[in-house]
């Protein structure tokens, strides 16, 4: 577990520097980012290369969960942390696309379960084959032994946290990562709700996980998540209505919008940091001794190698308030140029989280 950073001075109303550092560099963030990249690449392959038409990104998790064995909609809703009505709607869309069908439960004729069709089974076979390719590619980026331990740890976490069966046709597989990432988002959402942040939804995470001390451009979020500007703007409007964000015109683009945190939003970031610490402790307890450190190390290396958020992190936006020096320093530290992102990743790998944090604190204090 990384030791806490030394407390740093902050501008009035700003998130403390150590909280921002933890929020921007943590296991949950890395796993969610790698899972998002995996899902986007898998979707592009299955639709563009393998011809699986009418496939939606939202089908990924339910099909992964159903692939091993048919599931009642109530169980699927619990696994996905959505309402039974939303689960029914999702299955209905997958039925129309030809991948799922509702059938009589083998154990109870009065109950119905969602099961794969022949087209769904074909889809799963193609997905498993491509996941093998992705695993080989990812293993080349890190130590192969560590990578096998990384995948094994993800499988353990999936089973320990209600993710259910491993992907069909395989033993330990990187295919469990989206299931683990979804469970992480669900647990963090529940934890922040316990701190009084009611009304938050999993659909808000594309903005909340990427916003920095100087805000974020909505069009960049839309490009990163492969969604429309209208969709990401609707999410931002939800968060604005809840009091977490404010929207401002982008000074570099008249049509663009930057969203920034409100004071309520900064409290959410600080509360999220305590939730991240609790999540790490839980995962460490669920894994064999030493495996959590491997999970952290490999996730950080893969996240850095994929350069998932370089474009967003490399933008420094003008601040709305003139609370000046301390907040500007935070913004620059959290929004380095791409070369600095890569250098920082290498330094973290060589020094470890604690010593890298100490170096950052020293550089800040001597600037």
C-alpha positions in Angstrom: 0.0 0.0 0.0 1.4 3.4 -0.8 2.1 5.6 2.2 0.3 8.9 2.3 2.0 11.9 0.8 3.0 14.8 3.1 0.3 17.4 3.4 0.8 20.3 1.1 -0.6 23.9 1.2 -3.6 24.5 -1.0 -5.5 27.5 -2.3 -8.7 28.4 -0.6 -11.4 25.9 -1.6 -9.0 23.7 -3.6 -8.5 20.0 -3.2 -5.2 19.3 -1.3 -2.2 18.4 -3.5 -1.9 15.0 -1.9 -5.5 14.2 -2.5 -5.2 15.1 -6.2 -2.0 13.0 -6.5 -3.9 10.0 -5.1 -7.0 10.7 -7.2 -4.9 10.8 -10.4 -2.7 7.8 -9.7 -4.4 4.8 -8.2 -5.2 1.1 -8.9 -8.9 1.7 -9.6 -8.2 4.4 -12.2 -5.6 2.2 -13.9 -7.9 -0.9 -14.1 -10.9 1.1 -15.3 -8.8 2.8 -18.0 -7.2 -0.5 -19.2 -10.7 -2.1 -19.2 -12.1 0.8 -21.3 -9.3 0.5 -23.8 -9.9 -3.3 -24.0 -13.6 -2.9 -24.5 -13.2 -0.3 -27.3 -10.6 -2.4 -29.1 -12.7 -5.5 -28.7 -15.8 -3.7 -30.0 -14.0 -2.4 -33.0 -12.6 -5.9 -33.8 -16.0 -7.7 -33.4 -17.9 -5.1 -35.4 -15.4 -4.0 -38.0 -13.3 -7.2 -38.6 -15.7 -10.0 -37.6 -19.0 -8.5 -38.8 -21.1 -8.7 -35.7 -23.6 -6.1 -36.6 -26.0 -4.3 -34.2 -23.5 -4.9 -31.4 -23.5 -2.2 -28.6 -20.9 -1.5 -26.0 -23.5 -2.0 -23.3 -23.9 -5.7 -24.4 -20.4 -6.6 -23.2 -20.9 -7.1 -19.5 -24.2 -8.9 -19.6 -23.0 -11.3 -22.4 -19.8 -11.9 -20.4 -21.8 -12.8 -17.4 -24.3 -15.0 -19.3 -21.6 -16.7 -21.4 -20.9 -19.4 -18.8 -24.5 -20.1 -17.8 -28.0 -18.6 -18.4 -29.0 -16.1 -15.7 -32.3 -14.7 -14.4 -32.8 -11.0 -15.0 -33.0 -10.3 -11.3 -29.5 -11.8 -10.9 -28.2 -10.0 -13.9 -29.6 -6.7 -12.5 -27.7 -7.3 -9.2 -24.5 -8.1 -11.0 -24.7 -5.0 -13.1 -26.0 -2.7 -10.3 -29.0 -1.6 -12.4 -32.7 -1.9 -11.9 -34.6 -5.0 -13.0 -36.3 -2.8 -15.6 -33.0 -1.6 -17.0 -31.7 -5.2 -17.1 -34.9 -6.2 -19.0 -34.4 -3.4 -21.5 -30.8 -4.3 -22.0 -31.6 -8.0 -22.6 -34.4 -7.0 -25.0 -32.0 -4.9 -27.1 -29.5 -7.9 -27.2 -32.5 -10.1 -28.2 -33.3 -7.8 -31.1 -29.7 -8.0 -32.2 -29.9 -11.7 -32.1 -27.3 -12.4 -29.3 -29.6 -13.3 -26.4 -32.9 -15.1 -25.9 -35.2 -15.6 -22.9 -35.8 -19.2 -22.1 -37.4 -21.4 -19.5 -35.2 -21.9 -16.5 -34.0 -25.6 -16.3 -34.7 -25.6 -12.5 -38.0 -23.7 -12.5 -40.4 -23.7 -15.4 -42.1 -20.6 -14.0 -38.9 -18.6 -14.2 -37.2 -17.4 -17.3 -33.5 -16.8 -17.9 -31.3 -14.9 -20.4 -29.2 -17.3 -22.5 -26.9 -17.0 -25.5 -28.3 -17.8 -29.0 -26.1 -19.4 -31.6 -25.1 -15.9 -32.8 -24.2 -15.1 -29.2 -22.0 -18.2 -28.9 -20.3 -17.2 -32.2 -19.7 -13.7 -30.8 -18.2 -15.1 -27.6 -15.9 -17.4 -29.5 -14.6 -14.5 -31.6 -14.2 -12.4 -28.5 -12.2 -15.1 -26.7 -9.9 -15.5 -29.7 -9.2 -11.8 -29.8 -8.7 -11.6 -26.1 -5.9 -14.1 -26.5 -4.2 -11.7 -29.0 -4.6 -8.8 -26.6 -3.2 -10.8 -23.7 -0.1 -11.6 -25.8 0.3 -7.9 -26.7 -0.1 -6.8 -23.1 2.3 -9.4 -21.8 5.0 -8.0 -24.0 4.7 -4.7 -22.3 5.4 -6.1 -18.8 7.2 -9.1 -17.3 5.3 -12.2 -18.6 5.4 -13.9 -15.2 4.0 -10.8 -13.6 1.3 -10.6 -16.3 0.1 -14.1 -15.6 -0.1 -13.2 -11.9 -2.0 -10.0 -12.8 -4.6 -11.9 -14.8 -4.9 -14.5 -12.0 -5.4 -11.8 -9.4 -8.2 -10.2 -11.6 -9.9 -13.6 -11.8 -9.7 -14.0 -8.0 -11.2 -10.5 -7.5 -14.0 -11.2 -10.0 -15.0 -14.3 -8.2 -14.6 -12.7 -4.7 -16.7 -9.7 -5.6 -19.7 -11.4 -7.2 -18.5 -11.2 -10.8 -19.5 -14.9 -11.2 -18.0 -17.3 -13.6 -14.9 -16.8 -15.7 -15.3 -16.1 -19.4 -16.6 -19.1 -21.3 -14.2 -21.6 -22.7 -11.2 -20.4 -20.8 -9.6 -20.5 -17.4 -7.9 -17.3 -16.2 -8.4 -14.5 -18.8 -8.1 -10.8 -19.1 -11.7 -11.0 -20.2 -12.7 -10.6 -16.5 -11.2 -7.1 -16.4 -14.3 -5.2 -17.5 -16.3 -7.2 -14.9 -13.8 -6.2 -12.2 -13.8 -2.5 -13.4 -17.6 -2.4 -13.2 -17.5 -3.8 -9.7 -14.9 -1.1 -8.8 -17.1 1.7 -10.1 -20.1 0.2 -8.2 -18.2 0.0 -4.9 -16.8 3.5 -5.2 -20.3 4.8 -6.0 -21.7 3.2 -2.9 -18.8 4.5 -0.8 -19.3 8.1 -1.9 -23.0 7.8 -1.4 -22.3 6.9 2.2 -20.5 10.2 2.5 -23.7 12.0 1.5 -23.2 12.2 -2.3 -26.6 11.0 -3.3 -27.8 10.9 -6.8 -24.6 9.9 -8.4 -24.8 7.2 -11.1 -22.2 4.9 -12.8 -22.9 6.9 -16.0 -21.3 9.9 -14.4 -17.9 8.3 -14.1 -16.7 9.2 -17.6 -16.5 12.8 -16.4 -15.7 12.4 -12.7 -12.8 10.1 -13.1 -11.1 12.4 -15.6 -11.7 15.9 -14.4 -8.7 17.7 -13.0 -8.1 20.8 -10.9 -8.4 23.0 -13.9 -11.4 21.2 -15.5 -11.8 19.2 -18.6 -13.0 19.8 -22.2 -16.1 17.9 -23.0 -15.2 17.2 -26.6 -12.0 15.4 -25.4 -14.0 13.2 -23.1 -16.4 12.3 -25.9 -13.5 11.3 -28.1 -11.8 9.3 -25.4 -15.0 7.3 -24.5 -16.1 7.1 -28.2 -19.5 8.7 -27.5 -21.2 11.7 -29.0 -20.8 15.2 -27.7 -24.5 15.2 -27.0 -24.2 12.2 -24.7 -21.3 13.5 -22.7 -22.9 16.9 -22.5 -26.1 15.3 -21.1 -23.9 13.6 -18.4 -22.3 17.0 -17.6 -25.8 18.6 -17.2 -26.8 15.9 -14.7 -23.7 16.6 -12.6 -24.3 20.3 -12.9 -27.9 19.8 -11.6 -26.5 17.8 -8.7 -24.1 20.7 -7.8 -20.8 19.0 -8.6 -19.8 20.9 -11.8 -20.2 24.2 -13.5 -19.9 24.7 -17.3 -18.0 27.5 -18.9 -17.2 28.5 -22.5 -13.9 27.2 -23.8 -11.7 30.2 -24.5 -10.0 28.3 -27.3 -13.1 27.2 -29.0 -16.4 29.2 -29.1 -18.4 26.1 -29.6 -16.6 24.2 -26.9 -17.3 23.7 -23.2 -15.1 23.2 -20.2 -16.5 21.8 -17.0 -15.0 22.5 -13.6 -15.6 21.3 -10.1 -17.7 23.3 -7.7 -16.9 23.3 -3.9 -19.3 20.3 -3.6 -17.3 18.6 -6.4 -14.0 19.1 -4.5 -15.5 17.4 -1.5 -16.5 14.5 -3.7 -12.9 14.2 -4.8 -11.6 14.1 -1.2 -14.3 11.6 -0.2 -13.4 9.5 -3.2 -9.8 9.3 -2.0 -10.9 7.7 1.2 -13.0 5.3 -0.8 -10.0 4.4 -2.9 -8.0 3.6 0.2 -10.8 1.3 1.5 -11.1 -0.4 -1.8 -7.4 -1.2 -1.9 -7.5 -2.6 1.6 -10.4 -4.9 0.6 -8.7 -6.1 -2.6 -5.4 -6.8 -0.7 -7.3 -8.9 1.8 -8.9 -10.9 -1.0 -5.6 -11.7 -2.7 -2.7 -14.0 -1.6 0.2 -12.2 0.1 2.3 -10.3 -2.5 -0.3 -10.5 -5.2 -1.8 -7.0 -4.6 1.6 -5.4 -5.2 1.9 -7.3 -8.5 -1.7 -6.2 -9.5 -0.7 -2.5 -8.7 2.6 -2.7 -10.5 1.3 -4.3 -13.7 -1.8 -2.1 -13.9 0.4 1.0 -13.6 2.8 -0.2 -16.3 0.0 -1.1 -18.7 -1.9 2.2 -18.1 1.3 4.2 -18.7 2.2 2.2 -21.8 -1.2 2.6 -23.4 -1.0 6.4 -22.8 -4.8 6.4 -22.2 -5.3 10.0 -21.1 -2.3 11.8 -22.5 -4.4 14.3 -24.5 -6.5 15.2 -21.5 -3.7 15.3 -19.0 -1.5 17.4 -21.3 -3.9 20.3 -21.4 -3.6 23.2 -18.9 -6.7 25.4 -18.9 -6.9 28.9 -17.6 -8.4 29.0 -14.1 -11.7 30.6 -13.4 -10.5 32.2 -10.1 -7.3 34.0 -9.4 -6.5 31.9 -6.4 -3.2 31.8 -8.2 0.0 30.2 -7.4 -0.8 27.2 -5.3 -3.7 26.1 -7.5 -1.7 26.7 -10.7 1.1 24.5 -9.4 -1.4 21.8 -8.8 -2.9 22.2 -12.3 0.6 22.0 -13.9 1.5 19.0 -11.9 -1.7 17.2 -12.8 -1.5 18.2 -16.5 2.0 17.5 -17.8 3.1 17.3 -21.4 3.1 13.9 -23.0 6.9 13.4 -22.6 6.6 14.2 -18.9 3.7 11.7 -18.6 5.9 9.0 -19.9 8.9 10.1 -17.8 6.8 10.2 -14.7 5.5 6.6 -15.4 9.1 5.4 -15.7 10.1 7.1 -12.5 7.2 5.6 -10.6 8.1 2.2 -11.9 11.7 2.6 -10.8 11.2 4.4 -7.5 7.9 3.0 -6.3 4.9 5.1 -5.3 6.2 6.4 -2.0 9.6 7.5 -3.2 8.2 9.0 -6.4 5.7 11.0 -4.2 8.6 12.2 -2.0 10.5 13.3 -5.1 7.4 15.2 -6.4 7.0 16.9 -3.0 10.7 17.9 -2.9 10.6 19.3 -6.4 7.4 21.3 -5.5 9.0 22.7 -2.4 12.2 23.7 -4.1 10.6 25.3 -7.1 
